[in-house]
């Protein structure tokens, strides 16, 4: 074997060892160590639920935040993290990704985000059951301060159910924070549901919801073949019955203002909890959205229409919605996997176009947590919340800022990503 070959073999072995170590670290990153105490000291803390605190200490014990303030006593033996000159925030929450459900779009066996369903209806599809906890795509998002995500199913009229999961964990069960948190549906693209016109798409939705309502009232008759034939199967009807009961909100992908109006009409008709997803033209109906208490999940980088449904897209969308009283949740591009980390750039851009900075931080932390029903566990720096905390070397919405420490359930979870390993391998020395 030549010296060059030997060198290459050693180098490859080193990279492989690092990769294995990475997987081992990721695998053990979810559960807090019993008795573990972490004190993040000296930083500028942004609780989100209250004003910033200078020279703050954030104390995490057994995975839970126990104290946040400027005069918090640090217990003996605590692991100290020096955050002097740095910013401390809750972990970011991204509610529109495919992390864990998709690796390579053109390789079917690595994509678990799209169910076959029943005539474009996959309401019973529990997408989180296919999440890959060992995906190498978790690390880049986690290293950029994203501690929780909602991996979304896609395709069809009703795509399925989604869960809120943390971006680190020893296995799937350890990562799942709440399931389901939304039912995903497409209210803006008739072709997605096998229709040719918006009216026909809405007719199909009404039929499905009406059948689910009848099914929930006549389950015994259904089991004894005492009902008419329904528009879809039992598992899908059961899932839609939970939507009708208000247990699970619908995340409605819709951009055009008139389509948002139609979605709000349908929600009022069936008394649905609805969340607008995309909402390129939501600013046009901001008043109605605010009056109905409907949150909007949207990005802030788009200013060029990508379709006829987004002709009215504008970067002030989030600011206009917030000013009108709409709860805004910021995301990167809907369904992002590789670029989920750009949620920070979207937030920064929203600020540049009129959204107050503190509202932008809330839009990627506490607001999504509250809307998804987990505001009592994540989304803010308060005693009793889980220790999903990020330390930044500056304003997290500035492009050059980096996360220096990322804690998930009180355990530091920042590990080398695949990009880090490749950069190290090919860096010229």
Secondary structure, DSSP 8 states (H G I E B T S, - for coil): --HHHHHHHHHHHHHHHHHHHHHHHHHTSSS--TT-EEEEEEEEEE-SSS--EEEEEEEEETTEEEEEETT----TT-EEEE-TT-EEEE-EEEEEE-TTTBS-TT-GGGB-S---TTTSB-TT-BGGGG--TT-THHHHHHHTTEEEEEE---SSSEEEEEEEEES--SSHHHHEEEEEEEEEEESS-GGGGT-SSHHHHHHHHHHHHHHHHHHHH-HHHHHTT-S---SS-HHHHHHHHHHHTTSSEEEEEE-SHHHHHHHHHHHHHHT--EEEEE-TTGGGGHHHHHHHT--EEE-S---S-SSGGGTT--TTHHHHHHHHT--EEE-SSTTBSTTGGGHHHHHHHHHHTT--HHHHHHHTTHHHHHHTT-TTTSSS--TTSB--EEEESS-TTSTT--EEEEEETTEE-----HHHHHHHHH---
